[in-house]
Structure formats: structure tokens, C-alpha cells
């Protein structure tokens, strides 16, 4: 018997080997069950009027922040890498392959609090940032910390970040610098700023104490937020507000389109991962579809294979699904489509055309093909060609 009276120890689990144990667990597991989620009923984060920032800002770099600003600007493709680190951090928490989630609002409260840690971890790895002495990071030989908030201006600053006589040993040994990060998946916006934290730049309560002295506005964790007036002290990297957070495709689809891709059942039976991926490439043509989207739609371990198998299923319907290998990039360029990189796909409906058709086209075995126009989508589809995988197409017959 187990310690809990009346609960016999399961002999089959005790005697089973590792493989059998996994099989027993998988038999009753619900972690990989297909799930659907409602559209968010609330926004991801807030942008208070006092913290609204513009794009294309031209700011003087304070001398004390210059080493940090220059360090980021000297990193190869720093801005691109930064925004993708933010995107990947949120996608890791959504874990669409296992959960089917496609919006920040689907996360649990505990998971939401971890997003800041995920951002810091991914930025640390992306830029190979060293550990600091007192803080998490060391950049240009100086301590600096990374802070994230889904609310612009909502960064919470601990006591060890700044000097304060009232804090005693809990206070910082210096007024440290922080990298402030923010993103909003609903609006595809993000920002990164650098500021030196001081006692005066943090919030104070409006009410004074019995002696008329000001009172610091701590939260339950003894942290304080930046005062609205500190916004002018922040040096925003890359000119302030950025509007190109890599797009969350499923979040920004029309609701009706998303529901056609993620149906709970089809013809009286549960829709398979392959059927959902097929729907994805039919419903979202001429747009890059990333690996995370395919993983979330299929909710299976072999989701990328489902994307490849969609080529076979959709070819009779006149649809090709292009990837990053073989002739596919050449076809994408010939059709004037975005060219997928590794982990991306793009689909389009084809129609056979004559050699003198003015639109972008390619030829294969003597037949020219072009993207279907809107007025051709209702026509009976011609089966799309089976594109060669290891060689180029006949020619990139692209008309200007």
C-alpha cells in the first residue's frame, strides 16, 4: 500500500520499463489533445498617454548612456535580431504545438509573469551578453539590467537598481542603467530604450507622511515604476516606436478565416492536423507562413512534414506550396512572391497561361504558369505542376 491508505501502488507501472511507462502515460495524456481558443476579449497591454512615443525620433545620447547605445548599434543586424528575440520569447510561452494557443491573452497568469524572464534569456543568448557583477548583464564592461513590460511605462524596478539612503543594505551600490523592452502583439509594435535609474526618476505617492515627507510608491515586492516624467530621460534605440514586430499570423487573420482553418470537426469527425494545415495554405495564399503557425495549426510533433504533405494534397486544386529549397525560391521570384527562408512556406493558386501573358510567370516542360487573378479563382482548377526539387525551372520568365 502507498502512504495514502486505500491507494494501491500500480504494479504495472512499477514493473514496466521506460518505453512501456511512456506508453501508459501517453494513453491517458491530454497534453497533445487538439484545442481551440476564443479570440481575445481584452487588449494585450496598455499605452498610457504619458508614455506614448513616436517613431523616427532624433535624440542626443547622454554621455553616461553612450557606451550601451554604441554597443547595441555596433552589433550586426541588432535591430532585426532584437525584434525576433521578442517574437520568439512570446511564441515559446504560447507553445502552440502543444497548446494550440495563438494569443498572449491565452496564457495563464503565471506564464504571463514569466514573459519578462523569457525576453531576458533570449536576448542574453542572441547577443551573447556576459553576466554582470551586481546585475544580470555586463555590456561594455558595465553592469546593466533588462526589464520587460507589456504595458508601456510599466517596468518594475527593484531596490538594488538605484542608490537610496533609506534602503540600507538592500539598496544599490550605484544608480544602474536598464534596458527597457516592450511589445504589443495586437498592434505589431515594440520598443527598446535605455535609461539610468535614480530614486528621483521613480514614482512617489501623492500623499505625504505625517511629517510632510514624500513617500516612495512601492508595490508588494518593494519595486517601483518609472515616473511619467522620466520618459524624457529614456534614450530610445532605433528611433523610438517600432511598428514591425514579426506578425502573429493567426492572431491577425479575420475571425471567419481563422475558424475555417481551425474547425473543431469536419464532416462529423474531428479534423486532422493534415486537414487543418491544408486549410491554412488554401485560406492564406500569397503570404509567408512561418513554422510556428504551422506547428500551432497542426498541433502535432511532425507539423513541418504536414506542410510538405500539403503540396501533394493541394496540387490537384491548382495550389503550390513553396519552401526554401530546390526550385522553390526560383519559382517564388518568378511569380513576384516573397521568397521563403528555412522554416517558412508560401502558397499560391496557379493557372496555365500563354508565353505572351504579361504577368509574372515561369515555365516548366514548355508550359507557362502564373498566379491566378481574382476573376480566375472560381474557374475549375488545373492541377498544379509537380515542381522539381533539385533543379531550377526552365526559366525565370518574369515580365516587368
N, C-alpha and C positions, 0 to 999 in steps of 0.2 A: 504494500500500500504506500501511497505517497504521504507526505506530511499532512495534506488536506484529507481528512478522513472521508472515505467513500469515493475517492477518485483513484481507481486502479491505474498503475503505470502501464501504458500501452506497450505490450510485449512486441508487437510488430515493429514499432519504431525503434525499440531497444535492440532488436536483433537485425534490423535492416542495415545494409551497407549504405554508403553515401549516396549512390545512384538511386537505390530504392527509396531512401529517405526523401530525396528531392522529388521523386515521382509521387510519393504520398502527399507531400506538401502542395505540389502543383495541381494535384487532382482536385483540391478544395480551395485553391488560391483564387482570390478575387482581384488581385492587383492588376492583372492583364485583361480584365473584363472591359469590353468596349463601353465607353461612357460618352454621354453628350452633356453639353453645358449651355446654360442660358446666356444670352448676351448680357454684358454688364449693365447693372441698373444705376451705377454711380461712376463718377469720373475717377481716374487713377490717382490724381493728385491736384493740389491747389496751387494757383499762382496769385498770391496777394498783390493788390495794386502797388504796394510799396516795393515789391521785388520784381516787377516786370522789367525785362531787359530787352534791348534791341539787337538786331543783327548788324554786322558791319561797323562795330564800334572802333574808334581810334583812341587808345588810351596811352598815357605816359606810364612807363613801367617804373615804379618806385625802386630805388637802389637796393633796398633790402629784399625785394622780391625778384630782382633781375636774375640771380643765379638759377632759380627754379623755372622761371619763364623761358630763359635761354636753353635750359636743359631739355624741356619738352619740345621747343621749336627745333632743336638740333637732332631729335630722334627721327629716323627715316619714316616718312608717311605716318607721323604721330597722330594726326587728326583722324585719319582713316582707321588706324588701329584702336584709337580710344573709343570711337563710336561703336565699333564692332565688339569691343570688350564689354560695353554696356549692354548691347543687344544679346550677346551670348550669356551674360550673367542672368538676365531675366529668363531667357529660354531654358537655362539649366534648371531654374527653380520650377518653371512650368512643367518640365519633364513630360512633354506631350506624348511621347512614345508610350509611356506607362499610364498616364492620367487622362489624356485627351484634352488637357486644358490649353486654351489659346489666349487667355487674357489675365493680366495681373490681378484683377478682381476675383479670379477663381482660386487664388492662393489662400491658405489658411492664415490666421493671424500670426502664428509662429513663423511660418515661411516668409511672410512679408518682412518680419523683423530681420531675417537673415539676408535679405537682398543687399544691404549695405556691405555685409561681410563678403558676399559673392563678388560684388563690384571690386572691392579692395583686393581680393585674392586674384581675380583675373587681370587687373591692371598690374599687380605685382609681377605676375608671370609674363604678361605681354611685354613689359618694358624691362624685365629682369632687374627690378628695383631692390637694392640692398636693405637689410634691416637697420633701423636707427638705434641710437643709444637709449633714448628715453621714449621715443615714439616708434611707430611701425615701420616707417620708411627713412632712408637716408638718400638724399638727392644732392649732387654736387658737394658731397661731404657734410651736408647739413640735415638735421632732423626735420621731418615734415610728416604730417598725418593726412590720411584720406578720409573724407566724410561724404556720405551719400544721404540724400533725402528725396522722397517722391514729391514733396512739397517744396517749391522754390522758396528759399529762405528758411527752411525748416531744419537745418543742420543742428544737431545737439552736441555741444562742446563740453567735455569733461574738465574737471579742475586741473588736471595735470598739463593742460594745454597752455595755461597762462599763469602769470605771477599774481599773487594776491596775499597781502599780509594776513588777512583773516583766515586763510586756508591752512596755515601752518605747514606741516609736512605733507599734506595732501595736495598742496599747490604745486604748480610747475616751477622748474628751475629757470625758465625763461618764457617770454612770450613767443610761442612757437607759431609756425606757419602751417596752414591747412590747404589741401586741395579740396575744393567743394565740387561735388558732382551731382548731377540731377538729370533725370529723363522722364518723359511722359509718352508712353506707348500710344495713348489715344490721339495725340497730335503730332507724333513723329518728331518731337522736339527734345533737345538735350543741351546741356551747358556744362562747362568746367571753368572754375575760377580759382584764383589763389589769393589768400588774404592772411595777414598776420593777426593772430588772436590776441586781444588785450581785454582786461577787465572792463574798460570803458566801452568797448565795442560790443559787449554782450548785454542782454536785456536786464533791466531793473524793474521792480514793481512800481506802480504809480503811487501806491501808498507808502508813507514813511513810517518808521518805527516810533515808539513812544518818545524817543529823544530827538525826533526830527531827522534822523539819519536815513539815507537811502537803503533800500533792501534789495538784494540780488534776487532775480526771478529764477530760482532753481525748480527743476521738476523733481519727481520722486527719486530719480537716480543722481541727484545733485549735479545735473547738467543744465546748461543754459543755451538758449538760442541767440543767434546774432541779432543785434538791434537793427531796426529798419534803417537807421542812419548809417550803418556800417556798409550798406550796399555800395556806396561811393568809394569805399576803400578796397573793394574787390577788383582785382585785375582779371578780366575775363579772357581766357585763351581763345585764340582763333576768331576774335572779333565779337564775342558775346553769344547771343542766342543762335543755336544751330537748328536747322529745320530738316535734317536728313538722317534722323535715327533710322537705321535699316528697318524697313517696313514689316510689320506683322501682318502677313497677307490675310490670314483667316479673320483677324480682328477687323480689318478694314473692308472686307467683302460686304456686299449687300446681304441683308439677312436672308432673303429668299434664296440667293445663290448659295450661301453657306449651308442652308438647310437641305438643299438638293445634294450637296457634297457629303454631308454628314447625316444621312437619314437613319432613323432608329431601326427601320425594317424596309425590306424591298420585296414586293410580290409575296407578302405574308411570311417571309423569312428574314432573319437578321442579315443585314448587308455585310458582305465580307470586306476585309481590308482591301483586296484587289478591286472590288466594285467601287469602293469609295475613292481609291486613287484614280481609277478610270474616270469617275465623275469629276474629280479635281481637274484633270487635264482637258476634259470636254468643256467644263464651265469656265475655266480661266485660261483662255488661249492668249498667245502673243505677249505673255508676261513671264518673267523669270520666277520659277518656283524653287525654293530652297529645300535643303534636306530636312530642316526642322518641320516645315509644313507637311512634307510627305510623311515623316515619322508620326506627326500628330494625327493626320488623316487615317493612316493605316493602323496605327496603334499595334504594331507587330514588330518583332525583332528584325525581320528581313524587309523592312519598309523600302529601302533603296531598290531592292530587287523588284518590288511591286511597280516601281516607276519604270523599270526596264521592261517588265512584262506588259505594262500598259501600251507600249508600242505595238505589240502583237495584237492586242485586243482592239485597239483603235484604228489600226491601219485599214481595215475594211470600210470604216466610216470616213475615210479620206483624211485622217488626222495623223500627223507625225509628231513624235516626242523626241526632241533633240537633247543630247547631253554634251559632254565636253570632249569626247574622243572621236577618233576616226574622221569620217567625212562630215560629222555633225556641225562643227564650227564653221566649215566652209559653206554648208547649206544655210546656216543662220545668217552669215554675212551676205550671201547671195540674195536672200529674201528680205534683207534690211531689217533683221530682227536682232534684239540683244543677244550677245553670244554667251552661252552658259560657261561657267568655270566648273571645276570639280565640285561635286555636291549640289549642282544646280541643273534644272531642266527647263525647257520651254516647248510648248505645243502650238501647233497651228493647223488650220484646215487648208488643204491644198486642192487646186483644180488644175487640170491639164490645160495648157494654153499653146498658142502658136508661137513660132520663133519671132514674129514681129510684134508680139504683145508688149506694150510699153512699160508694164510694171516690173519690179524686181523679180527675177526668176532664175531657175537653174535647169540644167538638162541632165538626164540620166538615160542612157541607152537610146538616145535620139529623141526622147520625149521631154518637152519643156513643162515645168511646173511653177505655179505662182500661188501666193496666198489668196484665198477666196475673198471676194468683196462681200459686203453686207448683202447685196442683192443676189448673191450666188449661194448663200448658206442654206436656202430652202431647197435647192436642187438635189436630186439623188446623187449621193457622193460616189465618186470614182475611187476605188481602192488606192490608197497612197502607195508610193513606191517603197520597196524594201531597200533602205539606204545602205550602201557599202560601209562596212565598219573600219576597214583598214586602208582604204584608198580615197582619194579625192573624187568629187563628182566630175562629170565631163568638163564642166567649166563654170566659173562663177559669172554666169550671164546676167549681169546686173545692169539694168538700164537706169540712166540718170533721170 
